[in-house]
Amino acid sequence: MKILVTGGAGFVGSVLVPMLLSKGYKVKVIDNLMYGINGLFGCFNHKNFEFVKGDIKDVVLMQKVTKDIDVVIHLAALVGYPICKKYEDDAFMVNVRGVAVLDGVLSKNKLVIYPSTDSCYGSLGELCTEETPLKPLTLYGETKATAETLLRRRRNTIILRFATGFGVSPRMRLDLLINDFVYKAVKERNLIVYERHYRRAFVHVVDMARSLIFALKNADKMRGKVYNVGSEKLNLTKKQVVELIQKKVKYYLHYADFGKDADQRNYKVSCKKMRELGFETQVDLEKGVDQLVGLFKVFELPREYSNV
């Protein structure tokens, strides 16, 4: 089986692609290298790895790139509230137009595994299931919800709504909430937290990659459906997150009673549907924070990893 991973040099892709290769899959990656190629260096040693530098919005290129593949894992996107707010036109063109191009060039017998986001749920303050109406608060959430609508017309699609990612990846991101909090705690010894009781769902990047492989292996049961990916154990308030970090790192923590976070998401997510198929996450908050602390103590990450 040959798999095309779009955006494969990114935060999730640089974890996923080596996993796929280790399991014997042939993997082709297309990426515009907006954030470089470092995360995939080791893959170039593998006989089953192929790389194409290019733009997913290029119809002619995508026709060529998808011709010999069986499955597409469509990671390519501008991911997260900050970068989509900064580059609004690009966010629509990549996150929506890119999906439309992919849908247009693929034959209907080819499977698409599409990583969406629980940002689509908005700020409900309640437990969200896959049947919860989508009410995104951010442009990022809006573009992913629109892309979902496009792809759900295809029966041969699996949609995974990821919780907010965190953890160490060969292509790091500092704009993710937990990664950002740990980085500031380690490097700046200071952290200001707004709306401490707002709740988010989280998932480690390794489990994000594992869930994509799980969907690949269980496609016959999952195609045509939507699944939340994460764990109810990682439905956490900001207060719970930063107080666990305080057990690992000495830093000044201030809860701000005035002002607010620009990203107003507040919800819990049910992952029962995915769990009943047999998928369980493996990396909890404490293990993921320990990994981040270990990295940030010994490595100076350039600010380019903030993604904005």
N, C-alpha and C positions, 0 to 999 in steps of 0.2 A: 504494500500500500504506500502511495506517495502523497504526502501532505504538504500543502502550501500554508505557511504561517505568514500572514501579512503583519507588518510591524514587529517582526521577530527579533529585532535588536533591542527592544525596549525592556521595561521593568519586568513584565511577566514573561515575555518571549525569551529573554536571556536565561531564564530558569527552565522554561518549557522545552526549548529546542534541544538542549543536551539530554533531557529526560527522554524525549522521543527517539533520538538517535541511539541511546543506550538500550532501548526496547526493540531496536531493529527496524524502525520505520525509515523510509526515505523522506528527507525533509528539504523542501525548497523554501527559502525565506525571501520576501521582498520587503525592502525598507528604504526610506529616503535618507537614512542616517542623520536625521535631525539632531540626534544626541550621540552620534558616533557609533563605531563598530566594536569597541572594546569588549562588550559583554559576550560577543560571539567568537572571539579570537580562537579559542580551543576547538570550535566546531570545524574550522577549515582543515583540520587534520583528519576528519572523518570522511570516508569514501562515499557515504550516503548523504552528504551535505552539499547543497547548492545555494548560491547567493545571487540575488539580482538587486542591483541598486536602481530604484525607480519610484515613481509616484503612482499610488493606487487609483488616482483619478484619470490616468492615461488609459483610455479605452483600448487603443491598439496594443499597448504593452500588456495590459491585463488579459486581453484575448490570447496573446502568445504565452504568457506566464501560466495561465490556468489550463492550457490545452492538454497537458499530460499528467494532470493531478487527479486524485480521487476525492480528497476532502480539503476544505478550506477552514482554517482556524483564523478568524478575522480579528486580530488584535489591533491593527492599525487604527489610531484615533488620536485626537488631542484629548487627553484624559485629565479630568478634574476641574473643579470650579475656577481656580486662579488662571490657568492658561487659556481656558475658553473665554473668560471675561476679558483677558488681555487681547486675544486674537479672535474676535467674534466672527468675522467673515470666514476665516480659515477653519474655525470650529465647525461651521455648517458645511463648508465644502469638503472637509475631510470626513467628518462623522456621519454626514447624511449623503452627500454626493458620492463619496467613496463607496458607500454601501450600495447605492443605486447602480454604480458602474459594475461592481462585483456581481450583483443580481442579474444585470443585463448580459454579461458575458458568459455566465455559467449555464451549462445544460442542467435540466431539472433533475437528472439522476445523481448529480454531485452534491454531497452533503456539505452544509455550512454549519459550523459551530461558532456561535456569535456571543462573545462576552459583553454583556450589558452591565448595568449597575443598579444597585438599590437606591441610588440618587433619584431614580424615577419616581420613588414613592413620596418624596417631599418632606413635610413636617407634620406628621399625623399624631405623634405621641401615642401610638398604639401598635399592636402586633400586626405586621404586614405579611400576608401570604401572597402567593402568585396571583391570586384572584383580586387582590386589593386594587382599586382604581388608581391609575398613575396620575400624580399631581406634582410634577417636578418643579422645583423652585429656582433652579439655575439653568443657564444656557446649556451646560454640559448635560444635565438630566434631560432637558428638552430634546437635544440632538440624539441622545441614545434612545429615548422613547420613540422618536420619529423613525429612527433606523429599525427599531423592533417592528414597528407597523409595516415597514417595507418588507422585511424578511419573513414575517409571519404569513405572508401570502404564499410563500414557498412551503410545501409540506415537508420538504427535505431540509429542515433547519432545526437546530437545537439552540435555545437561548438560555444562557446562564447569567443571572443577575448577581454579580459579585457584591459582597459587602466591601467596605472600605479596606483597601489593601494596606499591609505594613510588612516590615521585615527587610532583611538583607538580600540584595540581588546584585549580580554582576553589573547591572545598569541601575544604580541607586536612584531613588527619588527622595527628596527632602520635603516636598510639598504635601505628602501624606500626613495626616494628623498625628499618628503615633510616632512616625519617623521624625517629624518636626519637633514634637515635644521632647523626645529623647535627645535629639541633636542639641537643642537649646539647653537642656539640663546638663549635658556633659560639657559642652563647649562654652556656654555663657553663664552657667550656674544660676540661671534666673529664668522664670517662666510666669507669664501673666495669662490667666485662664478666664475667659468669658463664659457665662451661662454654664456653670459647672454641672448642672443637673441634666443638660441635654444629653440624650442617649443616641449612640450610633452602633451599628453592627460592623464587626471587623473580621478580616480573614488574612492569614499569612500568605505571602507570595508563593511559597512552596505548595500550600494547599490549593491556591488558585490554579497552579500548573497541574497538580494532581487531578483536580476536578475536570479539566479539559481532556486529559487522557482517559478519565473515567467515562466521560460522555462519548469519546471516540470508541471505546470498547463496548459501550452499552447503547449504541446508536439505535438499534432496532426497537428498544423499549422507550427511548427518549425523544426520537425525532417528532417534530411538530408540536413540541411542548416547551414550557418555560419553567426554569428551576432557580430558586434562590440558593446561593452558595455561601456558606459560612457555618456558624454554630451559635445556638442560643446561649452558650456559655460565653460567647464573645459579643453579646449585646450589653454594652458597657456605657456608663456615663463618663464624661470627661474627668470628673472627680475620681472615679475608680481608676482610670488610666494613670493620671498624674500621681496619685498616692502610691500606686505600685512602683512607679518610676522612682519615687522618693525613697523607697526601701533599697534601691540599687545605687542611687547617686545622691550625694549631698548637694542640694541646690535650694535657692530661695523661691518659694511658691506663693504667688499672690492671686487670690480669687477676686476678680474685679466685679463690684456690685453695679457699676455703671458701664454703658457701652455694650456692644454686642459683636459676636463673630459675624463676619460677612456671609458665611455659609450657615444657614438657619435650619439645616436638617435635624430632625428629632424623631426617632422611631426605633422600634424593635422589629426584628425580622425572623420569621419562622423558616427553618430549613428542613422541616419534617419531610417534605416531598422528596428531596434529594436523599435524605437519610434512609427513608424507607426502601430506596433502591439499593442501598448498601454503601453509600459514601459517607465517611466521617472525616472531619478535619483532624490533623495530628499535632499541630503546633499551637500551643495556648499563648496567652498574653505574656506570661512570665518568661517562657522560653524565648519568645520573639524579642522581648525587651532585653534580655541578657545578651542575645546575639548583637543587637544594635549598640548596646553600651560597649561591648567588646570591640566592635568596629570603630566607633567614634572616638574611643580612647587612644587608639593607635594610628588613626588615619585622618589626614586633613582633606576633607572633601571640598572641591571647588564649588562655588555657589551655582555653577551651571546645573547642578543636580537638583536645584530647587524647581526646575521646569518653568520658570517664569522670568 
